[in-house]
Amino acid sequence: MKLIYVPCSAAEMNLNEYFNRIGFHGSYEKPDLETLVQIHKHHVMSIPFENLSIHCGEQITMDLQVIFHKIVRCGRGGWCMENNLLFWWVLREMGYDTTMLGCRVYDGHLGDFGKLDTHLINKVVISGETFVTDVSFGVSYQLREPLELVSNKDQPQAAGVFRLMDKGDVWVLEKTGRKPQVLDPEFAKSGLVSTELTKPIYCFTMQPRNADHFSDVCHFLQTDPSSLFTNKSICSLQTSTGFRALIGWTYSDVTFKPEDGVDVMDIRCIADDAIEEILRENFNMKLETRLKPVNNKVTYKL
């Protein structure tokens, strides 16, 4: 039997609780780019990208009230469909012109993008200019700030250089990162470490979507034996110097060093009895049910 968070009513959802959750205390009277950048940064630095519900016997839902309660009230994180749906609601409440979009994520084994919209992002239009927001992809592929929807423009951020490319029928997001510098030689050839500097991340169209569009794939990703998310328990959080990640029993603390052209990776294995403390101390998260870590051999790169 799957557990599900008890939803609050729509009337109980309010921006102030969300702002307290992400530690944002600035003005939000004007839905401008400066405010959007600040909200985006605060979200990814405060709310983890995580799929731990799958491995705690909990059900993930596209119900916005349930998501609000889980992330804002219970101090949890979520995967893209939870975080970016919540972010869509926040932006709408703030007065932004925002639209949900669906993305097909790049599959390195196929050498192509997947067939299904397994990722949710938001398009935001401000004074006639269009931006893409994504507060929930995690690890080194996480945007800190919105991207301008301009083709082939290098847009440097903490994790590397992102660029959007208009391919005619779709837009493609790719990232050029830095060389990994793994501190422990034992993990130098770990499957988590990517040596590919430039990589496609996902593609999308301008077709507007709604939450219902993702309902079937939300169920598929948390139940299908071939899904990345049933094969790995994942939790990652952006930090001021890089990001932290817990994949199964493997904990990584990554420091971005653009001045040296490297990402320094401190990777180590942790014991079952240390997981609760790691989640509490390094991700500011306490689970209501016991996590059963999973780290099967499917491709996932930091």
C-alpha positions as a Markdown table, in Angstrom:
| # | Residue | x | y | z |
|---|---|---|---|---|
| 1 | Met | 0.0 | 0.0 | 0.0 |
| 2 | Lys | 1.4 | 3.4 | -1.0 |
| 3 | Leu | 1.3 | 6.3 | 1.4 |
| 4 | Ile | 0.3 | 9.7 | 0.2 |
| 5 | Tyr | 0.7 | 13.1 | 1.8 |
| 6 | Val | -2.6 | 14.6 | 3.0 |
| 7 | Pro | -3.4 | 17.7 | 0.9 |
| 8 | Cys | -4.3 | 21.1 | 2.1 |
| 9 | Ser | -7.1 | 23.0 | 0.4 |
| 10 | Ala | -6.3 | 25.5 | -2.3 |
| 11 | Ala | -7.4 | 28.3 | 0.0 |
| 12 | Glu | -4.6 | 27.3 | 2.4 |
| 13 | Met | -1.8 | 27.5 | -0.2 |
| 14 | Asn | -0.1 | 30.9 | 0.1 |
| 15 | Leu | 3.0 | 32.5 | -1.2 |
| 16 | Asn | 4.4 | 33.6 | 2.2 |
| 17 | Glu | 4.8 | 30.0 | 3.3 |
| 18 | Tyr | 6.6 | 29.1 | 0.1 |
| 19 | Phe | 8.9 | 32.2 | 0.5 |
| 20 | Asn | 9.7 | 31.1 | 4.0 |
| 21 | Arg | 10.5 | 27.6 | 2.8 |
| 22 | Ile | 13.0 | 28.9 | 0.3 |
| 23 | Gly | 14.4 | 31.7 | 2.5 |
| 24 | Phe | 13.3 | 34.5 | 0.2 |
| 25 | His | 12.6 | 37.8 | 2.1 |
| 26 | Gly | 12.8 | 40.3 | -0.7 |
| 27 | Ser | 10.1 | 42.3 | -2.5 |
| 28 | Tyr | 7.8 | 40.5 | -4.9 |
| 29 | Glu | 5.4 | 43.3 | -5.9 |
| 30 | Lys | 6.7 | 43.4 | -9.5 |
| 31 | Pro | 6.8 | 40.3 | -11.7 |
| 32 | Asp | 10.1 | 41.3 | -13.3 |
| 33 | Leu | 13.2 | 39.4 | -14.3 |
| 34 | Glu | 15.3 | 40.4 | -11.3 |
| 35 | Thr | 12.7 | 38.9 | -8.9 |
| 36 | Leu | 12.3 | 35.8 | -11.1 |
| 37 | Val | 16.1 | 35.2 | -10.9 |
| 38 | Gln | 16.1 | 35.5 | -7.1 |
| 39 | Ile | 13.1 | 33.2 | -6.7 |
| 40 | His | 14.7 | 30.6 | -9.0 |
| 41 | Lys | 18.0 | 30.7 | -7.2 |
| 42 | His | 16.5 | 30.4 | -3.7 |
| 43 | His | 14.3 | 27.5 | -4.8 |
| 44 | Val | 17.2 | 25.3 | -6.1 |
| 45 | Met | 19.4 | 26.2 | -3.1 |
| 46 | Ser | 16.6 | 25.2 | -0.6 |
| 47 | Ile | 14.5 | 22.4 | -2.1 |
| 48 | Pro | 16.2 | 19.2 | -3.1 |
| 49 | Phe | 15.7 | 17.4 | -6.3 |
| 50 | Glu | 14.7 | 13.9 | -5.0 |
| 51 | Asn | 12.7 | 10.8 | -5.7 |
| 52 | Leu | 12.9 | 9.3 | -2.3 |
| 53 | Ser | 9.1 | 8.9 | -2.0 |
| 54 | Ile | 9.4 | 5.9 | -4.4 |
| 55 | His | 11.8 | 4.2 | -2.0 |
| 56 | Cys | 9.8 | 5.1 | 1.1 |
| 57 | Gly | 6.5 | 3.5 | 0.1 |
| 58 | Glu | 4.9 | 6.8 | -0.8 |
| 59 | Gln | 3.0 | 7.8 | -3.9 |
| 60 | Ile | 4.0 | 10.8 | -6.1 |
| 61 | Thr | 1.1 | 12.7 | -7.4 |
| 62 | Met | 0.3 | 15.6 | -9.8 |
| 63 | Asp | -2.1 | 17.0 | -7.2 |
| 64 | Leu | -0.8 | 20.6 | -6.6 |
| 65 | Gln | -2.2 | 20.8 | -3.1 |
| 66 | Val | -0.5 | 17.5 | -2.1 |
| 67 | Ile | 2.8 | 18.8 | -3.6 |
| 68 | Phe | 2.5 | 22.1 | -1.7 |
| 69 | His | 1.9 | 20.2 | 1.5 |
| 70 | Lys | 4.8 | 17.8 | 1.0 |
| 71 | Ile | 7.4 | 20.4 | -0.2 |
| 72 | Val | 6.4 | 23.5 | 1.7 |
| 73 | Arg | 4.8 | 22.2 | 4.9 |
| 74 | Cys | 6.7 | 19.0 | 5.4 |
| 75 | Gly | 10.1 | 20.2 | 4.3 |
| 76 | Arg | 10.6 | 17.6 | 1.5 |
| 77 | Gly | 12.0 | 18.0 | -2.0 |
| 78 | Gly | 10.6 | 16.4 | -5.1 |
| 79 | Trp | 11.3 | 15.5 | -8.7 |
| 80 | Cys | 10.7 | 17.8 | -11.7 |
| 81 | Met | 7.0 | 17.3 | -12.0 |
| 82 | Glu | 6.5 | 18.3 | -8.3 |
| 83 | Asn | 9.0 | 21.1 | -8.1 |
| 84 | Asn | 8.2 | 22.7 | -11.4 |
| 85 | Leu | 4.5 | 22.4 | -11.0 |
| 86 | Leu | 4.8 | 24.1 | -7.7 |
| 87 | Phe | 7.0 | 26.8 | -9.3 |
| 88 | Trp | 4.4 | 27.3 | -12.0 |
| 89 | Trp | 1.8 | 28.0 | -9.3 |
| 90 | Val | 4.1 | 30.4 | -7.5 |
| 91 | Leu | 4.8 | 32.3 | -10.7 |
| 92 | Arg | 1.1 | 32.5 | -11.6 |
| 93 | Glu | 0.3 | 33.8 | -8.1 |
| 94 | Met | 3.0 | 36.4 | -8.4 |
| 95 | Gly | 1.5 | 37.7 | -11.7 |
| 96 | Tyr | 4.0 | 36.2 | -14.2 |
| 97 | Asp | 2.9 | 35.1 | -17.7 |
| 98 | Thr | 4.0 | 31.5 | -17.5 |
| 99 | Thr | 3.2 | 28.3 | -19.4 |
| 100 | Met | 4.1 | 24.7 | -18.7 |
| 101 | Leu | 6.1 | 22.8 | -21.3 |
| 102 | Gly | 7.0 | 19.2 | -21.7 |
| 103 | Cys | 10.5 | 17.9 | -22.4 |
| 104 | Arg | 12.0 | 14.7 | -23.7 |
| 105 | Val | 15.2 | 13.9 | -21.8 |
| 106 | Tyr | 18.4 | 12.8 | -23.7 |
| 107 | Asp | 19.2 | 9.1 | -23.4 |
| 108 | Gly | 23.0 | 8.5 | -23.8 |
| 109 | His | 22.4 | 4.8 | -24.6 |
| 110 | Leu | 20.0 | 5.6 | -27.4 |
| 111 | Gly | 22.0 | 8.6 | -28.5 |
| 112 | Asp | 18.7 | 10.4 | -28.9 |
| 113 | Phe | 15.9 | 11.9 | -26.8 |
| 114 | Gly | 13.3 | 9.8 | -25.2 |
| 115 | Lys | 9.8 | 9.3 | -26.8 |
| 116 | Leu | 7.8 | 10.7 | -23.8 |
| 117 | Asp | 7.6 | 14.0 | -22.1 |
| 118 | Thr | 9.2 | 12.9 | -18.8 |
| 119 | His | 10.3 | 16.3 | -17.7 |
| 120 | Leu | 8.3 | 19.5 | -16.9 |
| 121 | Ile | 9.7 | 23.1 | -17.3 |
| 122 | Asn | 8.1 | 26.5 | -17.5 |
| 123 | Lys | 8.2 | 29.3 | -20.1 |
| 124 | Val | 7.9 | 32.8 | -18.7 |
| 125 | Val | 7.3 | 35.9 | -20.8 |
| 126 | Ile | 8.4 | 39.3 | -19.3 |
| 127 | Ser | 8.0 | 42.5 | -21.3 |
| 128 | Gly | 8.0 | 40.6 | -24.6 |
| 129 | Glu | 11.1 | 38.5 | -23.8 |
| 130 | Thr | 10.8 | 34.8 | -23.2 |
| 131 | Phe | 12.7 | 32.8 | -20.6 |
| 132 | Val | 12.9 | 29.1 | -19.6 |
| 133 | Thr | 12.8 | 28.2 | -15.9 |
| 134 | Asp | 13.7 | 24.8 | -14.5 |
| 135 | Val | 14.1 | 24.4 | -10.7 |
| 136 | Ser | 14.3 | 20.6 | -10.7 |
| 137 | Phe | 16.8 | 18.6 | -12.8 |
| 138 | Gly | 19.4 | 18.2 | -10.1 |
| 139 | Val | 23.2 | 17.6 | -9.8 |
| 140 | Ser | 25.4 | 19.4 | -12.3 |
| 141 | Tyr | 22.7 | 19.9 | -14.9 |
| 142 | Gln | 20.6 | 22.2 | -12.6 |
| 143 | Leu | 19.9 | 25.7 | -13.8 |
| 144 | Arg | 20.5 | 28.3 | -11.1 |
| 145 | Glu | 18.8 | 31.1 | -13.1 |
| 146 | Pro | 16.3 | 31.3 | -15.9 |
| 147 | Leu | 17.7 | 31.0 | -19.5 |
| 148 | Glu | 16.8 | 33.5 | -22.3 |
| 149 | Leu | 15.0 | 31.7 | -25.1 |
| 150 | Val | 17.7 | 32.7 | -27.6 |
| 151 | Ser | 19.2 | 30.2 | -30.0 |
| 152 | Asn | 22.9 | 29.4 | -29.8 |
| 153 | Lys | 23.7 | 31.9 | -27.1 |
| 154 | Asp | 26.2 | 30.8 | -24.4 |
| 155 | Gln | 24.7 | 31.4 | -21.0 |
| 156 | Pro | 27.3 | 30.8 | -18.3 |
| 157 | Gln | 26.1 | 29.7 | -14.9 |
| 158 | Ala | 27.7 | 28.1 | -11.8 |
| 159 | Ala | 27.6 | 24.5 | -13.3 |
| 160 | Gly | 29.0 | 25.5 | -16.7 |
| 161 | Val | 27.8 | 27.0 | -19.9 |
| 162 | Phe | 24.2 | 26.3 | -21.0 |
| 163 | Arg | 22.8 | 27.0 | -24.4 |
| 164 | Leu | 19.5 | 26.6 | -26.1 |
| 165 | Met | 19.4 | 25.7 | -29.8 |
| 166 | Asp | 16.4 | 26.1 | -32.1 |
| 167 | Lys | 16.3 | 23.0 | -34.3 |
| 168 | Gly | 13.2 | 24.1 | -36.1 |
| 169 | Asp | 10.7 | 21.5 | -34.8 |
| 170 | Val | 12.2 | 21.5 | -31.3 |
| 171 | Trp | 14.4 | 23.5 | -28.9 |
| 172 | Val | 17.4 | 21.6 | -27.5 |
| 173 | Leu | 19.2 | 22.4 | -24.2 |
| 174 | Glu | 22.8 | 21.4 | -23.9 |
| 175 | Lys | 25.6 | 22.1 | -21.3 |
| 176 | Thr | 29.3 | 22.4 | -21.6 |
| 177 | Gly | 30.8 | 21.5 | -18.2 |
| 178 | Arg | 34.3 | 21.1 | -16.7 |
| 179 | Lys | 36.6 | 18.1 | -16.2 |
| 180 | Pro | 35.9 | 16.1 | -13.1 |
| 181 | Gln | 38.7 | 16.0 | -10.4 |
| 182 | Val | 37.8 | 13.0 | -8.2 |
| 183 | Leu | 39.6 | 13.1 | -4.9 |
| 184 | Asp | 39.4 | 9.4 | -4.0 |
| 185 | Pro | 41.0 | 7.3 | -6.8 |
| 186 | Glu | 38.6 | 4.5 | -5.9 |
| 187 | Phe | 35.8 | 6.5 | -7.5 |
| 188 | Ala | 37.7 | 7.9 | -10.5 |
| 189 | Lys | 36.0 | 5.4 | -12.8 |
| 190 | Ser | 32.7 | 5.4 | -11.1 |
| 191 | Gly | 29.6 | 5.3 | -13.3 |
| 192 | Leu | 28.5 | 8.5 | -11.7 |
| 193 | Val | 31.4 | 10.5 | -13.1 |
| 194 | Ser | 31.0 | 11.9 | -16.5 |
| 195 | Thr | 33.9 | 12.7 | -18.8 |
| 196 | Glu | 31.7 | 14.1 | -21.5 |
| 197 | Leu | 32.2 | 17.8 | -21.4 |
| 198 | Thr | 29.4 | 18.9 | -23.8 |
| 199 | Lys | 26.1 | 17.0 | -23.6 |
| 200 | Pro | 22.5 | 17.5 | -24.6 |
| 201 | Ile | 20.1 | 17.5 | -21.7 |
| 202 | Tyr | 16.6 | 17.6 | -23.1 |
| 203 | Cys | 14.5 | 19.0 | -26.0 |
| 204 | Phe | 11.1 | 20.6 | -25.9 |
| 205 | Thr | 8.5 | 22.4 | -28.1 |
| 206 | Met | 6.4 | 25.5 | -27.4 |
| 207 | Gln | 3.2 | 23.3 | -27.1 |
| 208 | Pro | 1.5 | 24.4 | -23.8 |
| 209 | Arg | 0.9 | 21.6 | -21.4 |
| 210 | Asn | -1.0 | 21.2 | -18.1 |
| 211 | Ala | -0.6 | 18.9 | -15.1 |
| 212 | Asp | -2.9 | 16.2 | -16.6 |
| 213 | His | -0.5 | 15.8 | -19.5 |
| 214 | Phe | 2.1 | 14.4 | -17.1 |
| 215 | Ser | -0.2 | 12.1 | -15.0 |
| 216 | Asp | 0.5 | 8.9 | -16.9 |
| 217 | Val | 4.2 | 9.4 | -17.2 |
| 218 | Cys | 4.3 | 10.3 | -13.5 |
| 219 | His | 2.8 | 6.9 | -12.7 |
| 220 | Phe | 5.1 | 5.1 | -15.2 |
| 221 | Leu | 8.3 | 6.6 | -13.8 |
| 222 | Gln | 7.6 | 5.6 | -10.3 |
| 223 | Thr | 6.4 | 2.0 | -11.1 |
| 224 | Asp | 8.1 | 0.7 | -14.2 |
| 225 | Pro | 11.1 | -1.6 | -13.5 |
| 226 | Ser | 13.1 | 0.0 | -16.4 |
| 227 | Ser | 12.7 | 3.5 | -15.0 |
| 228 | Leu | 15.8 | 5.3 | -13.7 |
| 229 | Phe | 13.8 | 6.4 | -10.7 |
| 230 | Thr | 12.8 | 2.9 | -9.6 |
| 231 | Asn | 16.4 | 1.8 | -10.0 |
| 232 | Lys | 18.1 | 4.6 | -8.0 |
| 233 | Ser | 17.2 | 6.6 | -4.9 |
| 234 | Ile | 18.3 | 10.1 | -5.7 |
| 235 | Cys | 18.6 | 13.3 | -3.6 |
| 236 | Ser | 20.6 | 16.4 | -4.7 |
| 237 | Leu | 20.8 | 20.0 | -3.5 |
| 238 | Gln | 22.6 | 23.0 | -4.9 |
| 239 | Thr | 25.0 | 24.8 | -2.6 |
| 240 | Ser | 26.9 | 28.1 | -2.8 |
| 241 | Thr | 30.0 | 26.2 | -4.0 |
| 242 | Gly | 28.5 | 23.4 | -6.1 |
| 243 | Phe | 26.1 | 20.6 | -5.1 |
| 244 | Arg | 25.6 | 17.6 | -2.8 |
| 245 | Ala | 24.1 | 14.3 | -3.9 |
| 246 | Leu | 23.1 | 11.0 | -2.3 |
| 247 | Ile | 22.7 | 8.2 | -4.9 |
| 248 | Gly | 21.8 | 5.0 | -3.1 |
| 249 | Trp | 24.6 | 4.7 | -0.6 |
| 250 | Thr | 27.0 | 7.0 | -2.5 |
| 251 | Tyr | 27.4 | 10.5 | -1.1 |
| 252 | Ser | 29.0 | 13.2 | -3.2 |
| 253 | Asp | 30.0 | 16.8 | -2.3 |
| 254 | Val | 31.0 | 18.6 | -5.5 |
| 255 | Thr | 32.8 | 21.9 | -5.6 |
| 256 | Phe | 32.7 | 24.0 | -8.8 |
| 257 | Lys | 36.2 | 25.5 | -9.6 |
| 258 | Pro | 35.7 | 27.4 | -12.9 |
| 259 | Glu | 39.0 | 29.2 | -12.4 |
| 260 | Asp | 40.8 | 25.8 | -12.6 |
| 261 | Gly | 38.5 | 24.3 | -15.2 |
| 262 | Val | 37.4 | 21.5 | -12.9 |
| 263 | Asp | 34.7 | 20.2 | -10.7 |
| 264 | Val | 36.2 | 18.7 | -7.5 |
| 265 | Met | 34.3 | 15.6 | -6.5 |
| 266 | Asp | 34.5 | 14.2 | -3.0 |
| 267 | Ile | 32.7 | 10.9 | -3.2 |
| 268 | Arg | 32.3 | 8.3 | -0.5 |
| 269 | Cys | 30.1 | 5.4 | 0.5 |
| 270 | Ile | 28.0 | 5.7 | 3.6 |
| 271 | Ala | 26.4 | 3.0 | 5.8 |
| 272 | Asp | 22.7 | 2.5 | 6.2 |
| 273 | Asp | 22.6 | 3.8 | 9.7 |
| 274 | Ala | 24.2 | 7.1 | 8.5 |
| 275 | Ile | 21.7 | 7.9 | 5.8 |
| 276 | Glu | 19.2 | 9.6 | 8.1 |
| 277 | Glu | 21.9 | 11.9 | 9.5 |
| 278 | Ile | 23.2 | 12.7 | 6.0 |
| 279 | Leu | 19.7 | 13.7 | 4.9 |
| 280 | Arg | 19.1 | 15.8 | 8.0 |
| 281 | Glu | 22.4 | 17.5 | 8.1 |
| 282 | Asn | 23.2 | 18.0 | 4.4 |
| 283 | Phe | 19.8 | 18.2 | 2.8 |
| 284 | Asn | 17.8 | 19.6 | 5.7 |
| 285 | Met | 15.3 | 16.8 | 5.2 |
| 286 | Lys | 13.6 | 14.4 | 7.6 |
| 287 | Leu | 11.6 | 11.5 | 6.1 |
| 288 | Glu | 8.4 | 10.3 | 7.7 |
| 289 | Thr | 9.0 | 6.7 | 6.6 |
| 290 | Arg | 12.2 | 4.7 | 6.4 |
| 291 | Leu | 14.2 | 5.0 | 3.2 |
| 292 | Lys | 15.3 | 1.8 | 1.4 |
| 293 | Pro | 18.3 | 3.0 | -0.7 |
| 294 | Val | 18.6 | 1.7 | -4.2 |
| 295 | Asn | 21.5 | 2.0 | -6.6 |
| 296 | Asn | 21.1 | -0.5 | -9.5 |
| 297 | Lys | 23.3 | -0.5 | -12.6 |
| 298 | Val | 21.5 | 2.0 | -14.8 |
| 299 | Thr | 23.2 | 5.1 | -16.2 |
| 300 | Tyr | 23.1 | 8.3 | -14.1 |
| 301 | Lys | 25.8 | 10.9 | -14.1 |
| 302 | Leu | 26.6 | 13.6 | -11.6 |
